[in-house]
Amino acid sequence: MAPLCTSTTITFLLILLIDSVHSPAAAFYLPGSYPQRYRPGDTLAAKVNSLTSPSSKLPYPYYSLPFCTPQDGVRHAAENLGELLLGDRIETSPYRFSMLNNTSPLFLCRTGPLPPHTAELIKSRIDDAYQVNLLLDTLPVMRYVKNTIAPDVLLRSTGFPVGVRADDGEYYVYNHLKLTVLVNKQNGTTRVETLMATADGAELISFNGGKEGGGYTVVGFEVVPCSVDHDAAAVKDKNMYDEIASKAAAGCDPSVVGMRVKDNRSLVFSYEVTFVESSIEWPSRWDAYLEMGGAKVHWFSILNSIVVVAFLAAIVLVILLRTVRRDLAQYEELGSESGAQADELTGWKLVAGDVFREPSHPVLLCVLVGDGVRILGMGVVTIVFAALGFMSPACRGALVTGMLCFYLVLGVAAGYTAVVVWKTVRQGDIAGWKSVAWRASFAFPGVGFAVFSVLNCVLWYNGSTGAVPFLLFLVILLLWFFVSVPLTLAGGLIASRVRHIEFPVKTNKIARQVPAAQCSPWVFVAVAGMLPFGTLFIELFFIMSSLWLGRVYYVFGFLLVVLALLVTVCAEVSVVMTYMGLCVEDWRWWWRAFFASGSVALYILGYAVYYLVFDLHSLAGPVSAALYVGYSLLMALAIMLATGAVGLGASFCFVHYLFSTVKLD
């Protein structure tokens, strides 16, 4: 199967529409992929990815350990930007087999005597629970193990351990693989499949002169790893892929270990493969990987968020609107009377001459709002595309690549929003808009790139595949300076020529004194972030598990709903906090509106600490901890900017509407 991540997305939509008319019963294929068919006897070659560990966040090259290499040498597979950023390094492997040809145990290779430092390296990888990741036709190898609590339940995981440490303290490597390839027999070629292959410029494998399709597709890849004590002397004269007499032929039992890791001892590797015809259709072959437990938990998360939204909506619609209408009625009544009605006015109308006064540090506020709109837009567009299936797991790294591309393009939105807010705050004065646009193009991207550079240097030093190659590092830098920055400046230029939003009231020359408050309003601002956090903390657990524990997250439909609820809650919280401040004659609402919803970042940081202590307690080494802390801080900052922009926008609309509905003397 070949990826079609970018070139055929539009083509796929047109083809799918045509095919739905001509063949409504045709199976749905993941966008960006089409099936690769094999005839009996065709060669299948498995590939290897980086060694990964749930306890150590440093992926390492597969061949950093003394595994067998292909006869024609190791070759690197073509990788996209997202794969490289995720630390994937896909390479060829010696695991090869023929379609439908079951094999007895085959000899792969015999290593030389292990030097002490190599033996210690293998033991270290076993202690850190590193996993070997094989790929066949882009499918990761899957391993089933019995649940110790419920023996009748099988636990599913991708990859298999490098080895195991026995109860006696000795280390054993899994040197024999019992592979199972699930295949599905194809009866014909669908219209979608044929056109997709043509759109990619590739020829679909067909049979019988091309009039009828046939062959088999790979729909599953499973492994049972074993540690078998091969006799190194007996296989001394064996060649790769020769049959080998193995204890594993009698039954591969992962609980029985044999190949001990010891100084100056050779390791012998072997494998066997079995083909099993399956009823799983090719479009459904990823279901086993994408199936996530806890669907009821996701629904509970959404219902919990809806309750929070309804609660805040009741406050805004029932309390605030009634209160505002009552205030307006009182002000109109006072306005119709002659006398010292000004002395009888209280509440938010008294700050009409100051409510739109320029906030402190206006440039910083504009820059933060611009970056927040960009991050929010990137998140919304990415989740929508992922929910529609256009970032399928068949195209590895598509999600990260898409996020980066959307972030670069949405530099226009960042520059436009920052300059629009600047012109609005300055009441139409465009002087200084270039400085605002420049700072918007370097603020959050600069912080993100600085954190990324420091962590990347740490990964480089440790020889991890998680480190971005130097050339790609330069490419990212060039994308920032020659794509993101110009687009941000272009957005600012467009905004500088757009008419600004006019205030409904004039601002006094002398600022009104703010009455002393019994309690600091920033206390309420900090507490307000608890409500947005309540809408996403359940979904946040699954996202964190996907990022740090390697679990699959693909319920983007749920995430899209939660995001919509989060935006609604942020808007409502900010409006409530702004109105409360105006009622006590405090006109300094700009920054409080931003942080009323943006303070959710504090709770996310607190949750990150909780998750580190209770769920990532096996995190090994200071480097892994540094990666976790660095990226958690960056994530919290991004969420603060996005939610803060929502809160400020909602509060501005509320204040503008509020003061445009009352007649002022």
C-alpha positions as CSV (number, residue, x, y, z in Angstrom):
1,M,0.0,0.0,0.0
2,A,1.4,3.4,-1.0
3,P,0.5,6.6,0.8
4,L,-1.4,9.3,-0.9
5,C,-1.1,11.9,1.8
6,T,-1.3,15.0,-0.3
7,S,-1.5,14.5,-4.0
8,T,-4.8,12.7,-4.3
9,T,-7.0,14.0,-1.6
10,I,-9.3,16.0,-3.9
11,T,-9.1,13.1,-6.5
12,F,-10.3,10.7,-3.8
13,L,-13.3,12.9,-3.0
14,L,-14.4,13.0,-6.6
15,I,-13.8,9.3,-7.0
16,L,-15.7,8.4,-3.9
17,L,-18.6,10.5,-5.1
18,I,-18.7,8.8,-8.5
19,D,-18.3,5.4,-7.0
20,S,-21.1,6.0,-4.5
21,V,-23.4,6.6,-7.5
22,H,-22.3,3.6,-9.6
23,S,-21.6,1.2,-6.7
24,P,-23.3,2.1,-3.5
25,A,-22.3,-1.1,-1.8
26,A,-18.6,-0.7,-2.3
27,A,-16.4,-0.7,0.8
28,F,-15.1,2.5,2.2
29,Y,-11.3,3.0,1.9
30,L,-9.3,5.2,4.2
31,P,-8.5,8.4,2.4
32,G,-4.8,8.4,1.5
33,S,-4.4,4.7,0.9
34,Y,-5.3,1.9,-1.5
35,P,-4.6,-1.9,-1.2
36,Q,-1.5,-3.6,-2.4
37,R,-2.3,-7.1,-3.7
38,Y,0.0,-10.1,-3.8
39,R,-0.1,-13.3,-5.8
40,P,0.8,-16.6,-4.2
41,G,4.6,-16.8,-4.1
42,D,5.1,-13.0,-4.2
43,T,7.8,-11.8,-1.8
44,L,6.8,-9.8,1.3
45,A,9.4,-7.9,3.2
46,A,8.9,-6.7,6.8
47,K,10.5,-3.4,7.8
48,V,11.7,-2.2,11.2
49,N,11.1,1.0,13.1
50,S,12.9,2.6,16.0
51,L,13.1,0.9,19.3
52,T,10.7,2.5,21.7
53,S,9.9,2.3,25.4
54,P,7.0,3.4,27.6
55,S,9.3,4.2,30.4
56,S,12.1,6.0,28.5
57,K,11.0,8.6,25.9
58,L,14.3,8.2,23.9
59,P,13.7,6.1,20.8
60,Y,16.9,4.4,19.4
61,P,17.7,2.9,16.0
62,Y,16.8,-0.7,15.6
63,Y,20.3,-1.6,14.5
64,S,21.8,0.1,17.6
65,L,21.5,-3.5,19.0
66,P,23.3,-6.5,17.4
67,F,20.3,-7.6,15.3
68,C,20.6,-9.4,12.0
69,T,20.9,-7.2,8.9
70,P,19.6,-7.9,5.4
71,Q,21.9,-9.5,2.9
72,D,21.8,-6.5,0.6
73,G,22.5,-4.1,3.4
74,V,20.3,-1.8,5.4
75,R,18.3,0.8,3.5
76,H,16.2,3.6,4.9
77,A,12.6,4.0,3.8
78,A,11.3,7.3,2.6
79,E,9.9,9.2,5.5
80,N,7.7,12.3,5.7
81,L,8.2,15.3,8.0
82,G,5.8,14.0,10.6
83,E,7.6,10.6,10.9
84,L,10.9,12.3,11.4
85,L,9.5,14.6,14.0
86,L,8.0,11.7,15.8
87,G,11.3,9.8,15.9
88,D,10.4,7.1,13.4
89,R,13.3,5.7,11.4
90,I,12.0,2.9,9.1
91,E,14.6,0.6,7.7
92,T,14.7,-2.7,5.8
93,S,15.0,-6.0,7.7
94,P,16.0,-9.5,6.9
95,Y,12.5,-10.8,7.7
96,R,11.2,-12.0,4.3
97,F,8.7,-14.6,3.2
98,S,6.6,-15.6,0.3
99,M,2.8,-15.2,0.1
100,L,0.9,-18.3,1.4
101,N,4.2,-20.2,1.9
102,N,4.3,-21.4,5.5
103,T,7.9,-22.0,6.7
104,S,9.5,-24.1,9.4
105,P,12.0,-22.2,11.6
106,L,14.6,-20.4,9.4
107,F,18.0,-19.4,10.4
108,L,18.8,-15.6,10.2
109,C,22.2,-15.0,11.6
110,R,24.7,-15.7,14.3
111,T,26.4,-12.7,15.9
112,G,30.0,-12.7,17.0
113,P,30.9,-13.0,20.7
114,L,29.2,-10.1,22.5
115,P,31.7,-7.5,23.8
116,P,31.0,-6.5,27.4
117,H,29.7,-3.1,26.5
118,T,27.3,-4.6,23.9
119,A,26.0,-7.1,26.4
120,E,25.4,-4.3,29.0
121,L,23.6,-2.2,26.3
122,I,21.2,-5.1,25.6
123,K,20.6,-5.5,29.4
124,S,20.0,-1.8,29.7
125,R,17.4,-1.8,26.9
126,I,15.7,-4.8,28.5
127,D,15.5,-3.0,31.9
128,D,14.0,0.0,30.2
129,A,11.3,-2.2,28.5
130,Y,12.3,-1.3,24.9
131,Q,10.1,-2.7,22.2
132,V,10.9,-4.0,18.7
133,N,8.6,-2.6,16.1
134,L,8.1,-4.5,12.9
135,L,6.0,-3.3,10.0
136,L,4.4,-5.3,7.1
137,D,2.5,-3.5,4.4
138,T,2.5,-0.5,6.9
139,L,0.8,-2.6,9.6
140,P,2.6,-2.7,12.9
141,V,3.2,-6.1,14.3
142,M,0.7,-6.9,17.1
143,R,1.3,-9.1,20.1
144,Y,-1.4,-10.8,22.3
145,V,-0.6,-11.6,25.9
146,K,-2.9,-13.1,28.6
147,N,-4.2,-10.8,31.3
148,T,-2.9,-11.8,34.7
149,I,-6.1,-10.6,36.4
150,A,-8.5,-12.2,33.9
151,P,-6.7,-15.1,32.1
152,D,-9.6,-15.4,29.6
153,V,-8.9,-11.8,28.3
154,L,-6.1,-11.1,25.9
155,L,-4.2,-7.8,26.1
156,R,-3.2,-6.3,22.7
157,S,-0.1,-4.3,22.1
158,T,2.1,-3.3,19.2
159,G,5.7,-4.5,19.1
160,F,7.4,-7.0,21.4
161,P,10.1,-6.7,24.0
162,V,13.8,-6.9,23.2
163,G,14.1,-9.5,26.0
164,V,13.2,-10.3,29.5
165,R,14.9,-10.4,32.9
166,A,14.2,-13.7,34.7
167,D,13.5,-14.1,38.3
168,D,17.1,-15.3,38.8
169,G,18.4,-11.9,37.6
170,E,19.7,-13.2,34.3
171,Y,18.8,-11.5,31.0
172,Y,17.4,-13.3,28.0
173,V,16.8,-12.0,24.5
174,Y,13.8,-12.9,22.3
175,N,15.7,-14.3,19.4
176,H,13.0,-16.4,17.7
177,L,9.8,-14.9,16.2
178,K,6.7,-16.9,15.4
179,L,5.0,-14.6,12.8
180,T,1.5,-14.9,11.6
181,V,0.3,-13.0,8.5
182,L,-3.5,-12.6,8.1
183,V,-4.5,-12.3,4.4
184,N,-7.8,-11.8,2.7
185,K,-8.6,-13.2,-0.7
186,Q,-9.8,-10.6,-3.2
187,N,-12.4,-11.5,-5.8
188,G,-12.3,-8.4,-7.9
189,T,-11.1,-4.9,-8.3
190,T,-13.3,-2.1,-7.1
191,R,-13.8,1.1,-9.1
192,V,-12.4,3.3,-6.3
193,E,-9.3,1.1,-6.0
194,T,-8.5,1.2,-9.7
195,L,-9.0,4.9,-10.0
196,M,-7.0,5.6,-6.8
197,A,-4.1,3.6,-8.2
198,T,-4.3,5.5,-11.5
199,A,-4.4,8.8,-9.7
200,D,-1.1,8.0,-7.9
201,G,0.6,7.0,-11.1
202,A,1.0,3.4,-9.9
203,E,-0.2,0.2,-11.6
204,L,-2.5,-1.9,-9.5
205,I,-1.5,-5.5,-9.5
206,S,-4.1,-7.4,-11.5
207,F,-4.5,-10.8,-12.9
208,N,-6.0,-12.7,-15.8
209,G,-4.9,-10.1,-18.2
210,G,-6.3,-7.2,-16.1
211,K,-9.9,-8.1,-16.8
212,E,-10.5,-9.4,-13.3
213,G,-8.8,-8.5,-10.0
214,G,-7.5,-11.2,-7.6
215,G,-4.8,-12.1,-5.2
216,Y,-4.5,-11.4,-1.5
217,T,-4.1,-8.4,0.7
218,V,-2.4,-8.3,4.1
219,V,-5.0,-7.6,6.8
220,G,-3.1,-8.5,9.9
221,F,0.4,-9.1,11.3
222,E,1.0,-10.9,14.6
223,V,4.0,-12.1,16.5
224,V,4.8,-14.5,19.4
225,P,8.4,-13.8,20.5
226,C,10.4,-16.6,22.1
227,S,13.8,-17.0,23.7
228,V,15.3,-20.2,22.3
229,D,18.7,-21.6,23.3
230,H,20.1,-22.3,19.9
231,D,23.4,-24.2,19.7
232,A,25.8,-21.6,18.2
233,A,28.2,-24.3,17.1
234,A,25.6,-26.2,15.3
235,V,24.6,-23.2,13.1
236,K,28.1,-22.1,12.4
237,D,27.9,-23.3,8.7
238,K,24.3,-22.2,8.1
239,N,23.4,-19.6,5.6
240,M,20.6,-17.1,6.0
241,Y,17.1,-18.6,5.4
242,D,18.3,-22.1,5.8
243,E,16.1,-24.4,7.9
244,I,17.2,-24.9,11.4
245,A,16.3,-27.5,14.0
246,S,14.7,-25.5,16.8
247,K,13.1,-26.1,20.1
248,A,10.6,-23.5,19.1
249,A,9.2,-25.9,16.4
250,A,7.6,-27.9,19.2
251,G,5.7,-24.8,20.5
252,C,6.8,-21.3,21.0
253,D,6.2,-20.4,24.7
254,P,7.2,-16.8,25.7
255,S,7.3,-17.8,29.3
256,V,10.2,-20.2,28.7
257,V,13.6,-18.5,28.2
258,G,16.8,-19.9,26.7
259,M,19.0,-17.4,24.9
260,R,20.9,-15.8,27.7
261,V,22.7,-12.5,27.3
262,K,26.3,-13.0,28.4
263,D,29.7,-11.5,27.8
264,N,31.6,-13.1,24.9
265,R,28.6,-15.3,24.0
266,S,27.1,-15.3,20.5
267,L,23.4,-14.8,19.8
268,V,21.5,-16.8,17.2
269,F,18.4,-15.4,15.6
270,S,15.6,-17.3,13.7
271,Y,12.0,-16.9,12.7
272,E,9.0,-18.8,11.2
273,V,5.9,-17.6,9.5
274,T,2.4,-18.9,9.1
275,F,-0.2,-17.5,6.7
276,V,-3.8,-17.5,7.8
277,E,-6.7,-16.6,5.5
278,S,-9.0,-14.1,7.3
279,S,-12.5,-12.7,6.7
280,I,-11.3,-9.3,7.7
281,E,-11.8,-6.9,4.7
282,W,-8.9,-4.7,3.7
283,P,-10.7,-1.4,4.7
284,S,-11.3,-2.8,8.2
285,R,-7.7,-4.1,8.8
286,W,-6.9,-1.1,11.0
287,D,-9.9,-1.7,13.3
288,A,-7.8,-3.8,15.7
289,Y,-5.3,-1.0,16.1
290,L,-7.8,1.9,16.4
291,E,-10.3,0.2,18.6
292,M,-10.2,2.0,21.9
293,G,-11.7,0.9,25.2
294,G,-13.7,3.2,27.3
295,A,-16.3,4.5,24.8
296,K,-18.6,5.1,27.8
297,V,-15.9,7.2,29.4
298,H,-15.8,9.4,26.3
299,W,-19.5,9.8,26.4
300,F,-19.3,10.6,30.1
301,S,-16.7,13.3,29.2
302,I,-19.1,14.9,26.7
303,L,-22.1,14.7,29.1
304,N,-20.0,16.2,31.8
305,S,-18.9,19.1,29.5
306,I,-22.5,19.6,28.4
307,V,-23.6,20.0,32.1
308,V,-20.9,22.6,32.7
309,V,-21.9,24.5,29.5
310,A,-25.5,24.4,30.5
311,F,-24.7,25.6,34.0
312,L,-22.7,28.6,32.7
313,A,-25.3,29.3,30.0
314,A,-27.9,29.5,32.7
315,I,-25.8,32.1,34.5
316,V,-25.2,34.1,31.4
317,L,-28.8,33.9,30.0
318,V,-30.9,34.0,33.1
319,I,-28.9,36.0,35.6
320,L,-26.8,38.4,33.5
321,L,-29.4,39.2,30.8
322,R,-32.1,39.8,33.4
323,T,-29.7,41.9,35.5
324,V,-28.6,43.9,32.4
325,R,-32.2,44.5,31.4
326,R,-33.1,45.6,34.9
327,D,-30.1,48.0,35.0
328,L,-31.1,49.4,31.6
329,A,-34.6,50.0,32.7
330,Q,-33.4,51.8,35.8
331,Y,-30.9,53.9,33.8
332,E,-33.6,54.9,31.3
333,E,-36.0,55.8,34.2
334,L,-33.3,58.0,35.8
335,G,-32.4,59.5,32.5
336,S,-36.0,60.7,32.0
337,E,-36.0,62.5,35.3
338,S,-34.4,65.8,36.0
339,G,-32.0,66.2,38.9
340,A,-28.9,64.6,40.1
341,Q,-29.5,61.3,38.6
342,A,-25.7,60.8,38.2
343,D,-25.4,60.5,41.9
344,E,-27.9,57.6,41.9
345,L,-26.1,55.6,39.2
346,T,-24.2,52.6,40.3
347,G,-22.5,49.6,38.6
348,W,-21.2,49.2,35.1
349,K,-22.7,52.4,33.6
350,L,-20.3,54.5,35.7
351,V,-17.3,53.2,33.9
352,A,-18.7,54.0,30.4
353,G,-16.0,56.6,29.9
354,D,-13.2,54.2,30.8
355,V,-14.4,50.8,29.7
356,F,-12.6,51.0,26.3
357,R,-9.5,52.6,27.7
358,E,-6.3,51.2,26.3
359,P,-5.1,48.3,28.4
360,S,-1.6,48.1,29.9
361,H,1.0,46.5,27.6
362,P,-1.3,46.6,24.6
363,V,1.3,45.2,22.2
364,L,1.8,42.1,24.2
365,L,-2.0,41.6,24.5
366,C,-2.4,41.9,20.7
367,V,0.5,39.5,20.0
368,L,-0.9,36.9,22.5
369,V,-4.4,37.1,21.0
370,G,-3.0,36.7,17.4
371,D,-1.0,33.7,18.3
372,G,-4.0,32.2,20.2
373,V,-6.2,32.5,17.2
374,R,-3.6,30.8,15.1
375,I,-3.2,27.9,17.5
376,L,-7.0,27.6,17.9
377,G,-7.4,27.6,14.1
378,M,-4.7,24.9,13.7
379,G,-6.4,22.7,16.3
380,V,-9.9,23.0,14.8
381,V,-8.8,22.4,11.2
382,T,-6.5,19.5,12.1
383,I,-9.2,17.8,14.3
384,V,-11.8,18.3,11.5
385,F,-9.6,16.7,8.9
386,A,-8.7,13.8,11.3
387,A,-12.3,13.3,12.2
388,L,-13.2,13.0,8.5
389,G,-10.5,10.4,8.1
390,F,-8.0,12.3,5.9
391,M,-5.2,11.7,8.4
392,S,-5.4,7.9,8.6
393,P,-2.8,5.9,10.5
394,A,-2.0,4.2,7.1
395,C,-0.1,7.5,6.3
396,R,2.3,7.6,9.2
397,G,3.1,11.1,10.5
398,A,0.2,12.6,8.6
399,L,-1.3,14.2,11.7
400,V,1.9,16.0,12.7
401,T,2.7,17.0,9.2
402,G,-0.8,18.4,8.8
403,M,-0.6,20.3,12.1
404,L,2.7,21.9,11.0
405,C,1.4,22.9,7.6
406,F,-1.8,24.4,9.0
407,Y,0.2,26.3,11.6
408,L,2.4,27.8,8.9
409,V,-0.5,28.8,6.7
410,L,-2.5,30.3,9.6
411,G,0.2,32.8,10.1
412,V,-2.1,35.0,8.1
413,A,-4.8,34.7,10.8
414,A,-2.2,35.5,13.5
415,G,-1.0,38.7,11.8
416,Y,-4.5,39.8,10.9
417,T,-6.0,39.3,14.3
418,A,-3.0,41.0,16.1
419,V,-3.2,44.1,14.0
420,V,-7.0,44.3,14.1
421,V,-6.9,44.2,17.9
422,W,-4.1,46.8,17.9
423,K,-6.2,49.2,15.7
424,T,-9.3,48.6,17.8
425,V,-7.4,49.3,21.0
426,R,-5.8,52.4,19.5
427,Q,-9.2,53.6,18.1
428,G,-8.1,53.5,14.5
429,D,-4.5,54.6,14.9
430,I,-2.4,52.2,12.8
431,A,0.9,53.5,13.9
432,G,3.1,50.7,15.1
433,W,1.2,47.8,13.3
434,K,4.4,46.6,11.7
435,S,6.0,46.1,15.1
436,V,2.9,44.2,16.3
437,A,2.9,41.9,13.2
438,W,6.7,41.2,13.5
439,R,6.3,40.3,17.2
440,A,3.3,38.1,16.4
441,S,5.4,36.2,13.9
442,F,8.2,35.6,16.5
443,A,6.5,35.3,19.9
444,F,5.1,31.8,20.3
445,P,7.0,30.3,17.3
446,G,10.2,31.6,18.9
447,V,9.4,30.1,22.3
448,G,8.4,26.8,20.7
449,F,11.5,26.7,18.6
450,A,13.7,27.5,21.5
451,V,12.3,24.7,23.6
452,F,12.4,22.3,20.6
453,S,16.0,23.2,19.9
454,V,17.2,22.6,23.5
455,L,15.4,19.3,23.7
456,N,16.6,18.3,20.3
457,C,20.2,18.9,21.4
458,V,19.6,16.7,24.4
459,L,18.3,13.9,22.1
460,W,21.3,14.4,19.7
461,Y,23.7,14.0,22.6
462,N,22.0,10.8,23.6
463,G,22.0,9.4,20.1
464,S,18.2,9.0,20.0
465,T,16.2,8.8,16.8
466,G,13.9,11.3,18.4
467,A,16.4,14.0,17.5
468,V,15.5,15.7,14.3
469,P,18.3,15.4,11.6
470,F,20.3,18.6,11.1
471,L,19.0,19.1,7.5
472,L,15.4,18.8,8.6
473,F,16.2,21.2,11.5
474,L,17.4,23.8,8.9
475,V,14.2,23.1,6.8
476,I,12.0,23.9,9.8
477,L,14.0,27.1,10.4
478,L,13.6,28.1,6.8
479,L,9.9,27.3,6.8
480,W,9.5,29.6,9.8
481,F,11.4,32.5,8.3
482,F,10.3,32.2,4.6
483,V,6.7,30.9,5.0
484,S,5.4,31.7,8.5
485,V,6.9,35.2,8.9
486,P,5.9,36.5,5.5
487,L,2.3,35.2,5.9
488,T,2.0,36.8,9.3
489,L,3.2,40.1,7.9
490,A,0.8,39.7,5.0
491,G,-2.1,39.2,7.4
492,G,-1.0,42.3,9.3
493,L,-0.9,44.3,6.1
494,I,-4.4,43.3,5.2
495,A,-5.6,44.2,8.7
496,S,-4.0,47.6,8.5
497,R,-6.2,48.4,5.5
498,V,-9.4,47.2,7.1
499,R,-11.8,49.6,8.9
500,H,-11.4,49.2,12.6
501,I,-14.2,48.5,15.1
502,E,-15.6,51.7,16.5
503,F,-16.4,52.0,20.2
504,P,-20.0,52.9,21.1
505,V,-18.8,55.4,23.8
506,K,-16.0,57.9,24.0
507,T,-13.1,57.5,26.4
508,N,-12.5,60.2,29.0
509,K,-9.1,61.9,29.1
510,I,-8.6,61.2,32.8
511,A,-8.9,57.7,34.0
512,R,-11.5,56.9,36.6
513,Q,-10.2,55.7,40.0
514,V,-11.0,52.1,40.6
515,P,-12.6,51.4,44.0
516,A,-10.6,49.3,46.4
517,A,-11.8,45.6,46.3
518,Q,-12.1,43.5,49.4
519,C,-10.6,40.5,47.5
520,S,-8.3,40.6,44.5
521,P,-10.1,40.0,41.3
522,W,-7.2,37.8,40.1
523,V,-8.2,35.2,42.7
524,F,-11.5,34.8,40.9
525,V,-9.7,34.7,37.5
526,A,-7.5,31.8,38.7
527,V,-10.5,29.9,40.0
528,A,-12.4,30.5,36.8
529,G,-10.0,28.2,34.9
530,M,-11.4,25.3,36.8
531,L,-14.6,25.2,34.7
532,P,-12.9,25.0,31.3
533,F,-10.6,22.3,32.7
534,G,-13.7,20.4,33.9
535,T,-14.8,20.0,30.3
536,L,-11.6,18.5,29.0
537,F,-9.8,16.7,31.8
538,I,-11.3,13.3,30.9
539,E,-10.3,13.6,27.3
540,L,-7.0,15.0,28.3
541,F,-6.1,11.7,30.0
542,F,-6.5,9.8,26.7
543,I,-4.5,12.4,24.9
544,M,-1.7,12.2,27.4
545,S,-1.7,8.4,27.3
546,S,-1.4,8.6,23.5
547,L,1.5,11.0,23.7
548,W,3.5,9.4,26.5
549,L,2.4,5.8,26.7
550,G,2.2,5.0,23.0
551,R,-1.5,4.2,23.1
552,V,-3.6,4.8,19.9
553,Y,-5.9,7.8,20.0
554,Y,-8.2,8.1,17.0
555,V,-11.6,9.2,18.4
556,F,-11.3,12.7,16.9
557,G,-15.1,12.9,16.6
558,F,-15.3,13.0,20.4
559,L,-12.4,15.4,20.5
560,L,-14.1,17.8,18.1
561,V,-17.3,17.9,20.3
562,V,-15.2,18.4,23.4
563,L,-13.3,21.3,21.6
564,A,-16.6,23.0,20.7
565,L,-17.8,22.7,24.3
566,L,-14.5,24.0,25.6
567,V,-14.7,27.1,23.4
568,T,-18.3,27.7,24.6
569,V,-17.3,27.4,28.3
570,C,-14.3,29.7,27.8
571,A,-16.5,32.3,26.3
572,E,-19.1,32.1,29.0
573,V,-16.6,32.1,31.9
574,S,-14.9,35.2,30.5
575,V,-18.2,37.0,30.0
576,V,-19.2,36.3,33.6
577,M,-15.9,37.5,35.0
578,T,-16.0,40.6,32.9
579,Y,-19.5,41.5,34.0
580,M,-18.6,40.9,37.6
581,G,-15.7,43.3,37.3
582,L,-17.7,46.0,35.6
583,C,-20.4,45.8,38.3
584,V,-17.8,46.8,41.0
585,E,-16.7,49.7,38.7
586,D,-13.5,48.1,37.7
587,W,-12.9,49.0,34.0
588,R,-9.7,47.1,33.6
589,W,-11.2,44.1,32.0
590,W,-9.0,43.4,29.0
591,W,-6.3,41.2,30.7
592,R,-8.8,39.6,33.1
593,A,-11.0,38.5,30.2
594,F,-7.9,36.9,28.6
595,F,-6.8,35.1,31.7
596,A,-10.2,34.2,33.0
597,S,-10.4,31.4,30.3
598,G,-6.6,31.2,29.8
599,S,-6.1,30.2,33.5
600,V,-7.1,26.7,32.5
601,A,-3.4,26.3,31.7
602,L,-2.6,26.3,35.4
603,Y,-4.9,23.3,35.9
604,I,-3.4,21.5,32.9
605,L,0.1,22.0,34.4
606,G,-1.2,20.6,37.7
607,Y,-2.7,17.6,35.9
608,A,0.6,17.1,34.1
609,V,2.3,16.8,37.4
610,Y,-0.4,14.4,38.7
611,Y,0.0,12.3,35.5
612,L,3.8,12.2,35.9
613,V,3.5,11.0,39.5
614,F,0.7,8.5,39.2
615,D,0.7,7.3,35.6
616,L,4.3,7.8,34.5
617,H,5.9,6.7,37.7
618,S,8.1,4.3,35.6
619,L,9.6,7.2,33.6
620,A,13.3,6.5,33.5
621,G,16.1,9.1,33.6
622,P,16.4,12.8,33.7
623,V,16.3,13.1,29.9
624,S,12.9,11.6,29.7
625,A,11.7,13.9,32.5
626,A,13.1,16.9,30.7
627,L,11.3,16.0,27.6
628,Y,8.0,15.6,29.5
629,V,8.4,18.9,31.4
630,G,9.5,20.8,28.3
631,Y,6.6,19.7,26.1
632,S,4.1,19.9,28.9
633,L,5.0,23.6,29.4
634,L,4.7,24.2,25.7
635,M,1.3,22.5,25.5
636,A,0.0,24.5,28.5
637,L,1.2,27.8,26.9
638,A,-0.5,26.9,23.6
639,I,-3.8,26.1,25.4
640,M,-3.5,29.3,27.4
641,L,-3.1,31.4,24.2
642,A,-6.0,29.7,22.4
643,T,-8.5,29.8,25.3
644,G,-7.4,33.3,26.2
645,A,-8.1,34.5,22.7
646,V,-11.6,33.0,22.9
647,G,-12.3,34.6,26.2
648,L,-11.1,38.1,25.2
649,G,-13.1,37.9,21.9
650,A,-16.3,36.9,23.8
651,S,-15.8,39.6,26.4
652,F,-15.2,42.3,23.9
653,C,-18.4,41.4,22.0
654,F,-20.3,41.4,25.3
655,V,-18.9,44.8,26.4
656,H,-19.4,46.4,23.0
657,Y,-23.1,45.2,22.9
658,L,-23.7,46.2,26.5
659,F,-22.6,49.8,26.1
660,S,-24.2,50.2,22.7
661,T,-27.7,49.5,24.1
662,V,-27.8,52.2,26.7
663,K,-28.2,56.0,26.2
664,L,-25.5,58.0,27.8
665,D,-25.5,61.6,28.6
